[in-house]
Structure formats: structure tokens, C-alpha cells
Amino acid sequence: LSDQQAAQVWRMVSAKVAPRAIVDFMAGEGCNMIANDVANLTQRRFSGMDTASCKDMAGFIVYLEAHAYEVRWCLDMNDRVVALFFTHQKCIQLARKFNEVVIMDATYKTNQLKLPFINMVGVNNIGCNDKTLSTFAIAGAWITAENESSYTWVLEQLNNTVYLDGKWKPALFVTDQETALVNGIESIFSTSQHILCYVHLSKNLKTNTAKYFTSVEEFDKADRFFKRMCLAATRDAFDCAHDSLMSLALKSTNDKGAGVKAFLSR
């Protein structure tokens, strides 16, 4: 890519244009590339962080602060950084404007030290359905231990930076089934509601029950009924989907639905 083409790609990446759409656009400009080229360009864009000054934590904090990030860190008894939280003013503004939902998730092995990264994103309300809504970054944090004190510390920083003075509190948190995280939310954001993420629940359903179904097709039916349960807007709709799932499990599993029943009772 020429410098001009690379700059064009980066502008589209910054605008959150999908890699496939970027590839199609650049093809129209006479530039042949694939989605991996977009990912590689993005990686090189941030490669300036991988310098000697940023390989130690102090240098990394200085780098973030120099780029207008709000940074908080937690030290242990030996003055070692055991947790790092960061957000940006642009993220704070969006989070206060669209404060209905905060989605929190932990990703793993995405950094040199293999520390859990806590990703916090919001959902804008510009659109008429779930296919046109989009997420935006609120904050991020690295922690050394996935326990209640670590999650509580992260949530305290979120509260004291993004939702300062008790204003703009999020109405709803969406998370996985991590008990330590749920307890932290109940402690720091006691007025916010909490629900479990359907994506995580669906993965857990497959992990725990797919082995009992007599075929992949039968499990796929069960997964659809389970999705109806998770997305039900009324108790009647929930009960109907639940009954359909259990009826299917009774007929289409080798344990007469015991595994599905145990999963739903957790």
C-alpha cells in the first residue's frame, strides 16, 4: 500500500468500517488486499507502543496519559502494579450519552503477560433493531487475579471516572456468570439491573448439554428454544419456550432430558 492508501484504510478503521467493506472499497480504488491486510495495518499502527519505554508498566502509563487517557492503577504491598484501568474522554462522553447498557467481558492471552483483560463497552441507541445498533468502548482494565476484590476495584474506577458524582449511572449490566464480577456490580452499582449474556449462556448450553442429544440437528432445535427463553419479553413467552425445550430434550436426548434440566436449574 502507498502511504495515501494506508491513510485511507486507517481512516475507515477509525470509523469502525468492517474489514470486508474496507477490502471492497479499496478494490474499487484499484488496490488488491484481503481482510488480514487490514488487521496487519492496524497492528502496525499501534506498534509504536511496543518500545523500550513502554515495555515496563510505568512507561506504558506515561504513554497512555500522554495520549489523553485517564489511567488508574493498583499496587500490592511490594509496590507492584496488580491492576490497571484506563478510559478516554471521548469514551466517557459516549458512555454518559448512551448510559442504558454496559457490557463487561474478560478476554485471555491477548497480551504479552497473559493477563485477563476486562473489556467494558456500551451500546448506542441509533438504529431501529439489534442489527443496526453498535457497541463503543467505555474502558478497559488488566487484572492479575479474577477475584471479587479485583473486579470491585475495576468497577470502582469505572464509577469514579465515567460515572462521577453518581450521575449517568448505567441502567443495566450484561456479563457472563462470573460470580465475583456479579458481586462487584451489586456492591458498586447497586441501583443497576443485571442480566447474563445470551452468547455466554448459549456456549454453556452447548458445552454442558450437546453431548446428550442424539444428533446435531436436535441440539440446534434445542438451542433455538433456549434463545427464545433468553429473549422472551413476557413470562408466558418464557414458559412456552421452556416447555418446548424440555419436551424436545425428553424425546431427543439419551438421558431423557436430565442434563438439560440440570443445566437450567443452575
N, C-alpha and C positions, 0 to 999 in steps of 0.2 A: 504494500500500500504506500502511496505517496503521503507526504505529511498532510496535504489537504484532505485526502481521502480518510486518513486516520482521524483527523479532527472531526470530519463529518460523522464517522462512526461513533466517536466518543460523545458527540452532541446527542445522538439518538440513544445511546446507552444511558446518558444522564437523564434523558426524558422518559426513561423506562420503556422504550420501544422493545418489543420482543426480538430476540436474536434472529428468528426466522424472517421476520418482517424487515430487519436490517439487511439480511442477506439478499432478499428480493429487491429491496430498494437499490442496493449497490450494484446488483446485476443489471438493473435498468440504466445505471450510470456507466456500464461497461467494465465493472470491476467484479471479477470472479472470486468468490470467497465462500466459506462454509461457516456454520454456527460456531465451530470450535475456534475459528479465527477471531470471532467476536470475543469469546471468552479469553483467548490469549492476549488480545489487545487490552482488555480490561485488567488482566493480571499485570501486564507491563506498566499500565498507567499508575498502579499502586506500588510498583516495585521500588519506588523511592523510599518507602518505609523500611525496606529491608537493608538498612545501612548500619554501620557500626554503632552510630549514636542511638539507634532505635532498637538494637538487639537487647539492651538492658531496659528494665521497666521504667527507670527514671527518664531515659531518652525518649521512650515511647510516649510517656505522659507529656513531656515537653512538646513533642511533635503534635499531639492532639490539641493541646492548649494553644499552640501557635496557629492552628487552623480553626480557631474559634469554637472548639468543643468544650463543654462543661464536663470536667473529669473529677471523679471522687474515687478514693482508694481506701482500703482497709489493711492495717498492719497487724501482724501477730506479735508475740512477746519478744521475738528476735528481730523486730523491725523489718520483716519480710512482707512484701505485698501478697496478700492471700485473696484479695478480691479487687476488681477494677470495674467501675461503672462509667459510662460516658454517654452523652447526648449532645445535640447541637441545637442552636437557637431556632433553626428552620424546622427541626423535628418537634421542638417544644410548641411552636406556633401551630403546627398542624394538629398536634395532639390535643391542644386546648380548643381548637376549632371543631374537630371531629372527636369528641370525647365519649362517644357512646360505647366503644368496644376497645379492649386491649387484649391482644393475643400473645401469650407467652409460651415459648418452646425452647428446649435445650438441644443444641447440636453438639456433636462429638468429633474429635480428631480432625478439626478444621484449622488447627494452628500448630505451630512448632512444638509447643509444650504439651499438646494433647489435653488442654483444659476444657471443661464444659463451657460452652458459650451460650449465654441466655439472650435470646432474641426477643425483643418486645416491639410489636407492630400494631398499628391502628388500622381502621377501615374507613375510607371516606364514604360519604353518602351521596356521591354524584353518580347517579345511574338509577335505572328502574328495576333491576333484578340482580341476582348474585353473579351473573356473568359479566356485568358491566361495572361492578364495584371493584376497587383495587386497594391493596394494602400500602402502607407507607411506614417507614422506620420511625420509631419513637426513641428507643435507646437500646444499648447493648451492654453486656457485662460478662466478665470472665470470673469464675469462682474456682477454688481448689477443692471444695468439698460440697457435694449435693446434700446438704442437711438443712434443717429448719433455720438455724442461725444465719447461714449464708444467704438463703432465699429471702429471709426477713431483712437482712442488710440491703440487698439489692432493691427490694420493694420500698424500703425507707428512702433510699437515694432517689428512686423514681418519684416518690411522693414529695420530696423536698426540693426537687428541681423542676420537674414538669408540672406537678400539681401543687405548686407552692401556695401557702396561706389557706389551704383547704378548699381552693376553688378548682373548677373544671374537673372534679372527680369523675373518673370513668364509671359508667353505669354497669358495665359487665366485663368480667374477665373470662377468657376462654383458655383452658390449659389441658394438659394430659392428666393422668391420675396420680401424679406425684404428690403424696400426702404432705410432705414438707413444704412444698410450694403452696398448696391449698391452705394450709395452716397459716402461712405467712400472709396470704391475701386476707384471710379472715381477721388477722391481727392488725394489719396496717390500713386496709381498705374495707373496714367493717360495714360500710353502707353500700358497697358494691355487690352486685349479684355475681354468681359464679356458675359456669356450666363446663362440662367436659367436651373436648374437641371431638367432633364426629370422626375425623380422619384417624385419630389415635384409637378411638373405640372400635372402628372398623378393622384396623390392623390387629387389635387384640382379639376381636371376634374370630378372625381367620387363624391367628396363632393358636387359640385355645379350643376351637371347635371344628375347623375344617377337616381334621383327621377323622372325625366321627361320621361324616357324610359319605353316602355311597357313591357319589360322583361329584365332579367339579360343577356340573350344571345344577345339581341340587343345592350345593353350597351357595352358588351365585344367586339362586332364588332366595335363600335364607338371608344373604347379605342385603338384598333389595328390601325385604321385610324389615330388617334391622334398621336400614336407613330411614324407612317410613316412621319407625318408632322414634328415632333421634330427632327427626324434623317435624314430628307431629305438633300441630298448633293447638289441639284440644285433647282432653283426656279420652274422649270417645275414639278419636283417631289413633291415639297411642294404644289403647286397649285392643282395638281391631287389628293393628299391625302386630302386636304382641301375640295375640291368639293365633294369627295366621302363621307366625314364625314357629310357635310351639307345635301347632298342628303339623307343619311340614317336618319339623325335627322328629316328631314321634314316628312318622312314616318313612323318613329318608335317612336315618342315622342307624348305626349298628349298636347304639346303646339306648335306643328308644327315647332320645331327647334329653338324657340325663346330663350330658356335657353342656348342652346349650342352656338348660335350666340352671346349672351351677354357675355358668358364666353370668347370666342375667341377675343372679342373686348376689353377686359380689358387691 
